[in-house]
Amino acid sequence: MNIAVLISGGVDSSVALHKLVQQGHQVTAFYLKIWLEDELAFLGTCPWEEDLSYVRAVCEKLSVSLEVVSFQKQYWDRVVSYTLGEIKKGRTPNPDMMCNQQVKFGAFYELFAAQFDAIATGHYAQTEHLNDITYLVQSPDSIKDQTYFLARLSQQQLQKALFPIGGMTKAELRAYAYQADLPNKERKDSQGICFLGKLKFSEFVHYHMGEQQGNLVEFETGQIKGAHKGVWFYTHGQRQGIGLAAGPWYVVSKDIVTNTVYISKQYHDLGKKRSFLTIQDIHWLSGVSQQEEYLVKLRHGPKKVLSKITYLSDNAARIDLSEDDQGIAPGQYAVLYDDRRCVASGVII
């Protein structure tokens, strides 16, 4: 096949590229330049140059042609503006999920899909094709599995998607990288939001939102326990970074209008049961199949919870979890699974 491979400089996408070359496909590597110039000026470094140096080294070793494509405007329009908009509403955004839908398999797809048989990435995920329908399936590495972040892809996008490392565990992938002697075989995995690099998310929020002093209020008593620098720095269920003694304290809720953060030391006690949530903007990846029970993920990670689904409309549903979850945050996504197949996602409200 003629395949476009999105390569980041990390070991995962490099192994994906190597596997496709070994399999005899015609491949072209693409590095998407998405770093935000304003944030980099604020940070004072250019981390994308280090990434690109690894990309070039891998491509040279494999004799693969490389194209560097600037997607900064598309990233701002489709991902960063969404992220800031959600923060201003007091919600918790998921820019990585939006990056996959809107940029890697969105803007890139729109420009290049017609030229290639498939678009390959280094995601830990798999696809299955049955009766002209493509299904998104979990990786065998439950910790690294990234189907959660791919749960907004359309059927059209999925049919073009290729995940060469999807059947590997991280340990197998590292061993493969060493055996292939890839230039980045020892490079550590990147952490954090995809477009920020070494810039912490809190620093990104501070850069765009600034500071506005408000009160930390005890949920049960209404007593002011301290001050904070802006409601947008906090999310539901947060424990770290509250900065008060005699804890632990948890964020219970936020009021974006009054810039108030409500906190509690009895987060798991009476009146705070968090075993249900409501989602809207439901997206079905491979056709609608409204079962009454699914396994549900509320965040990236191995944990899935058996849940009962009550459909409120074609676009909304109530999810009753089989156990409490302390971090149900409006703006985040609930992702539904039928065994290992990722079938749908919805925005938590």
Phi, psi and omega in degrees: 000160173262112192235134170269128182244120177275118186238137189250344188106347177277168185288330183297306181292333178290320176293321177302315179297313181300316181299318181293322176296315180298329181281354174091012179284157172273116187236147171233128180270140178234130171252121181268115180274106185238003181300143183269119187299320180298316181293323180293323177296321178294319182284326178087011178225168178233077185297338181293335179294322176295316177302313184294328178295321176292320179302312181297320181296318179294315181295322177295319180297324184264001181056046180250135178289145184235135173239129175260120186241128179276121177239028185295318179294314179298323180294318178296312184294323190256335185242308185291318179297322175299314182300312180293323179298318179293319179299318180295336177273358181084014182259170181252107185283168174229079185296330180294321177295319179291327178300314181295315183289317191263339184242294184300316177249015179246273182300319179295316178304314183299324183274326192238348188303323183295338183273348188228154177283333182205157173243118185254143176225173179265033179282147172275088181198165179224162174234150173235141181244123182214122178053048178066014177243138178256131180249144175266125187234145182295152172286153175294342176270097187294334180283319182273345183314134184241019179298331177304317183283349181255008191283004175251005180292144177277167176299322178298317179292317180299322183293339178262350186279144178223130182237086188297334182261007187299334180267007184255153167272166179297321180297318178296321181294317178298318179298320178298316181298321178292317180297323179278353180054048178289144183301334182252026185299335180255002183291135180289154178292144176284152179235158173091190185290141189299324186269000186260339182062236182275358179279124180292149181299322179297325178289322176298315179297317180298320182299319185268330187255338181072203180236146174211109185295136177216182185260142166266113188245131177292126187301317187284324189253340185078006181282140176281122184255347182173192182233158176226174186253011179150129183299335183288351178274000187237153176224158182301134179086356182298138178243321182281149171083010179280327170079024178247148177279175176059037181267206008283146176255146178234148173281122180266315180200173181222150173239106185291332182289315181266359181058045182247135174249121180266130185233162181206149171266346180252053188298329185262008186266194186306144177080000184231032180294128182235063180248011176214159179203166177239137177240153174225178182053050182291131179241122177263126186284322188227038181103149182287130174215083189282078175284163180273342179226138173218161164277139187233135170252136175256358178193166176297136180146176185283342190282127172234139184243129176297131188219150175262135184249127174245116185277121181270334177194185176295341189239004184214154180204154171260137179244120175258113182281151177281355175206160181292153173226128187277351187238043177285107188243121175304135182103333175282178185244139166261131182243130185259137181234142169251097190060247183260355177276132174273116190250332184198165174212155178209155181275130178287131180243000000 
